[in-house]
Amino acid sequence: MAWRQFFRLAIPLKVNYGVLLHYTGGLLGTGGIPSTSISAAREVASWRLSLWRCRNIMQSSVYVETATPRTKDRGADLFVALLRAQGVQQVMALTGGAIMEGMDALQAAEHLDMRIFQTEPGAAWAAMGYARATGQVGVCVVTSGPGATNTITAIADAHRDNVPLVIITGQVPTSARNTDAFQETNIVEIAAPTAKKVFYLNRLEDMAAVVSEAFHIATQGRPGPVLIDLTKDAQQARVHPNAFPVAVPQISASSSTHSKNLSEAALNDVVTLLRQAERPVIIAGYGVLLANARRELQQFLQVVPCPVVHTLPGKAALPTAHPYNYGMLGMHGFYISNWIVHHADLVVSLGSRYDDRITGDPQRFAPQAKRLIHFDRNASWGWWRTSKPLSRRCSVGSSAPHLTSHAGVGPLRRSRSSILPPTRAVRSGCKRNMP
């Protein structure tokens, strides 16, 4: 029994049998082990175990490597410095072999937080959410091959929803290009149809220009996604210290250059149409948010009161409790919103692109409207979806203040009550058409 009790105590301590024999004074052969001797042996064994841990060679080498200062003289360090110079503060990422140097540089960067995700789509969607919430460019860093292709859905969504996004993908070395190397995928050709611009970056000389142009394209005009395919040899190349940039002011989608303003004659034409209309309606889209024109829209409604309906991305363009907010229109919108547009004699779209989820059949959209006015940064959006004359395509942010000032001069043709839909008729229509 004494032997069993002894080994039951000794084995959990990971102590050598000979060490215990030495410190117990040969008591193993006496047939019994005093409790005081066992306690002393346990204390000595614990002390020796802690001493062994402190002198462990592997742990000591790891400590020395961690304490050694990291030299920032690689292409990956230059790339991270260029990101920081563009005002990037948050990076959503997931590591991999082709982007390993870039991840190491991101981890060592000062004043830059890197968020690690379990999947590449999660990192890309988080970058989109960050861009929507802050107005800054969302940055996502992933590896090559499947890591890069996993971001395609987010890139396509950012392009459709006008979200400023920069996707950085690792890529195999230039020498291994088109050799079916491990996790080699031509992500440049894959992402080209869904992104505003794609770059293949394998030269240090082009790095500064590519990063600057990528952020400029992502934020100018209609915001959208840009992809940079960064090769491994570009990340590993040595960089001279003088090549590192100096930080520049932060760039946001709302601070990018607006389109040119409407002329005085064009503004007068729009105001004239608004004054002559008896049943006007405003469609507020996501462009109002991109242009930071929510306050201007409310000021405009004080001068020219009329119903406002919104798209799904443009829901925050006008407070829900605003007296002129009649909710979302379109296939998934409210009956009253679609009723207003259907009976309007003038439709003014602010930052909406007349999507098919809104218009449905273009030949039957707003049949009583004599004119559709379109305020948008991109003049090519929406005109082919409507059968009515479309005019005055320009930026929302640059035109809203001028439009308010022009509309505030002279009397309105209608009263406030005349522009509101007949509530009783709308309610009866809802009862007839809704279960």
Steps between C-alpha positions, in 0.01 A plus 500: 500500500786732582654442156173575322450815702852612421470459120154654506664814636819489301372442146279812476803708592695374194795430731776248433495199730871534574454860611235395750716214623785742564291755690303243702819350636437146376169465678358302210653182637365538851149397408349834600538866404453767765268782398760763582752341261242491218415866552866593487546298182203671336637846584843418365356343184281805439804726539701291251212502251473879512875529457487277192229715346704816544800341329308346213695566181198520269317755712818704535553513123139612441544775755816624329331506158204692635718755671710568190391825329334445164653680204249669270681485169284273286246566229224389734604768749490761223155385396368527857658846531320605183171375646564699814580806290154469343346525846427130553446418867321165490583196285288184481718204414564126491850366456639258245826400336497754217425793731710394798748787473216748467334366814827524688537862393141578602559348842811710551344824374433778748166680521334231289267231634471166325189289558542129430198303377438130459393527135582729210135585430464606863798733467367649175150557639648657813699740283179594320321556830786718621481708181124545531516594867795742484501630143866400470644248258470143624818293464512121485819290475490131402725242340507364145295227334189406698561785741472749215203337329310493831474880483329517160146518639590790727675678212192463279273627777726798571493588131120482487445684830772762440716414800864624497705184547862400436569125488867396524576144396830316523637340188771250409842641398529648154731219394227244582226681311301286256671181619209352696688574820349419838184709551564702186182659366468780246292712735559808285300353212240352735432823689519737202127480407386571858750768611555859396868430443749216550879524535773238468785632715839330476742798490608721786528793262125488432385442857447863607316594180278192508393547863428869447299437185310210659371716785421783262295276273322338795374838623460720193164539330290195575697309771584137445748216551860488376721189513880495533671168427832521688766243408717329757828617347379861523429447869845351564707752300736732687395864524711808560392702807449812288222326308260507796230769471374769732140474621233696313150606607238229526291430193130421512239439236305808604806725464573401143449748220139553401371532150468848358200704607200568285488829319270775616268436206477130578423570866228743399350235271488247784344753736243593236401137456467461877280808525275395215456145625185420697602153620883489520692229684866461597677164491785511751776250425834399645663790316355737759700318766815485289482875440421576867196692375246392763488843659469666159207271416313607814569864423370450148176348634445807713504712185332256261285258704420175320482128581827309524541128439831320533685198372625230735862631510365855531286432804707730721477793259202639692392430860223244525286736708529784249153615389588465129657154527267241345733202521664267252372453148546223248426128489570456871378843607176640641176532314467870577851574369430330169158667482658843533754434223236345276281813521780761501528750216869569575762258637828634639763235570775601742782248491288211374571310180145391409576137576270232361390417857355853506371555150379152409381528142656828374205561270262502798716690751347833611254509208364844589841664536585744225867521595758306701784701651810306591772625738790258489878510471496263205289637218479161328305328777128451471410665170440174314261372767235768453269600221462861615730791412791500743687822568738684734741218584755635747644449847266514799751653739605781268148595387277467807605828671468698175165341425370599845610860456335523157178334616461743790420790267142545384168342596404135460215400272363250751430498872644254746174305524468455126824303468404237757324183377137443596539292812154345481549385142841354579366314801215353300746398231718329760197304626409388151853400395639360824382188684 
